[in-house]
Amino acid sequence: MRGLQELRGRFRGALLRPGEEGYDETRRVWNGAIDRRPALIARCAGADDVAVAVRFAREHDLLVSVRGGGHAVAGHGVVDGGLMIDLSSMKAVRVDPGARTARAAGGVLLGELDRATQRFGLAAPSGIVSHTGIGGLTLGGGLGHTMRKFGLTVDNLRSVDLVTADGEPLHVDAWTEPELFWGLRGGGGNFGIATAFEYRLHPVGPVLLCGPIFWPLADAPEVLRVLRDYAPQAPDELGMVLFARLAPPGPLVPPEHYGRPVLGLTLTWAGDPATGQRAIAPLRRAGRPIADHVRPLPYLFLQSMVDGGNQHGMHWYWRSQRVPELTDEVIDVVCGLTDTITSPLSYTAGFVMGGTAGQVDPEATAVGERGNGFELSIVAGWPPPDPGGDRHTAWVRQGWTALRPWSTGVYSHFISDEGAAGVEAAYGGRLKRLTALKDRYDPANLFRMNANIRPTAILRPGIRQA
Ligand SMILES: Cc1cc2nc3c(=O)[nH]c(=O)nc-3n(C[C@H](O)[C@H](O)[C@H](O)COP(=O)(O)OP(=O)(O)OC[C@H]3O[C@@H](n4cnc5c(N)ncnc54)[C@H](O)[C@@H]3O)c2cc1C
């Protein structure tokens, strides 16, 4: 490869070519269905390496992918034939308990950030699977168990250290670069590579009232109607995430329900536990639960509770719709999907939006509207040798199409292969403002392996693969 020798002299981390030790492990991402082979992997040791890698890609017209935690279902973190800029060795986390802030490097995972902040009884709101990268998650918004109390991850973002498409470092916050800071809070990896994030922290845990309740699918219509009526007036402290799937064998449900369709609701109370017990009582009274695990549990347990159900290396496919209400028709779709599920790894999940996150002005960040409503994701997972992948993806598409009449959009992180239509659905009226930012910060679309906001003029259309 041209220029590689010279690059080796300037780069502190590892540069991996096909066949070299570590290449195959590093090119793997969470979704085992993605099998791409970069011409070169730049495993960065720090922000200076990121800048060197970006400049190298520009000089050699390489298609670039950026890997944080590797969780993008479409495999955006890895590229065929181009340069994979891998941040997964960039792990520094520094917590300032007095100021209640944390600074974390671009390759940190949610669990790593949580473990560092929980040492001081603090947390930054984030997502619900601990092996997700803070990089991708933060730049898209960040939905999680405590967002109804503390806001989305981006609502708690104070600043970002970025390497721009020119390979230059840029500190971005609300005062120095307000427009770019707006775009980074929801616009994904379109404007540069974040080498560090600074978050505002909140007192959380180390133990809080939380856990899942399970019902048989037969009770799901009744429970979902109770949830529909309760959610819009629920206290901000109450986080609610629903899921519908085949019950996995294990301690969560009685053995007679193993492998049978169930509805689950994970509740999180970010406040005084006694008040929380009263607040969740109406949901507990719905239907006839087969298991109720809501109790004081460690925050770190809550944050990793569904890690095992979202294993690396399985084949995954998903689509999502934001619905303003759980109408009877939407409830029918969710129940019907669970009845016809094609794999024990598959599920439908729903974040209940609103609360503090929903009170943020939709214009304040690129995430847009996050008021009352439900982000419903239909997720298919199956083990790699299963040759019948099509029936799993067909199950997802069928559910997604059935929900479409009630959809008002989608969270950018939960689109997969919808292409430009998905980006349009995710950003709607904000797309024009995001495009203006893209034109300014990445007019050649160097950062295109993402939910891509296309610049109006591609100045260098001939970006080629190595
Ligand atoms: C099992 C699972 C659970 C999830 N749960 C949640 C959840 O609870 N809440 C939620 O909001 N989302 C959730 N997501 C979605 C997740 O936030 C996105 O897939 C996100 O892109 C993952 O980030 P990553 O760094 O792990 O991914 P990667 O695949 O490494 O990166 C995805 C893209 O993000 C960009 N990117 C990543 N890091 C950086 C960086 N440092 N600088 C610039 N760009 C960067 C790049 O464009 C990259 O291509 C979940 C995903 C999975 C697979």
The ligand as an ORCA input file, in Angstrom:
! r2SCAN-3c Opt
* xyz 0 1
  C     -27.292     -4.417     21.389
  C     -27.509     -2.950     21.131
  C     -28.144     -2.183     22.074
  C     -28.367     -0.833     21.843
  N     -29.005     -0.110     22.800
  C     -29.180      1.217     22.620
  C     -29.777      2.002     23.635
  O     -30.144      1.505     24.690
  N     -29.925      3.314     23.407
  C     -29.506      3.901     22.249
  O     -29.663      5.107     22.132
  N     -28.955      3.180     21.263
  C     -28.775      1.860     21.428
  N     -28.190      1.118     20.440
  C     -27.829      1.760     19.182
  C     -26.403      2.278     19.283
  O     -26.394      3.447     20.043
  C     -25.862      2.566     17.877
  O     -25.813      1.380     17.140
  C     -24.497      3.225     17.943
  O     -24.096      3.594     16.649
  C     -23.475      2.300     18.528
  O     -22.285      2.966     18.707
  P     -20.927      2.156     18.635
  O     -19.828      3.134     18.866
  O     -21.002      0.967     19.491
  O     -20.984      1.666     17.135
  P     -19.951      1.640     15.909
  O     -20.500      0.615     14.982
  O     -18.559      1.507     16.351
  O     -20.118      3.055     15.299
  C     -21.264      3.380     14.561
  C     -21.041      4.682     13.855
  O     -21.026      5.703     14.860
  C     -20.041      6.651     14.531
  N     -19.049      6.700     15.617
  C     -18.809      5.788     16.566
  N     -17.902      6.267     17.421
  C     -17.565      7.483     16.957
  C     -16.688      8.504     17.409
  N     -15.986      8.385     18.542
  N     -16.600      9.640     16.679
  C     -17.338      9.809     15.552
  N     -18.167      8.881     15.090
  C     -18.295      7.751     15.806
  C     -19.466      6.254     13.205
  O     -20.192      6.873     12.174
  C     -19.709      4.793     13.165
  O     -19.748      4.298     11.881
  C     -27.939     -0.236     20.642
  C     -27.287     -1.017     19.690
  C     -27.076     -2.358     19.927
  C     -26.410     -3.192     18.889
*
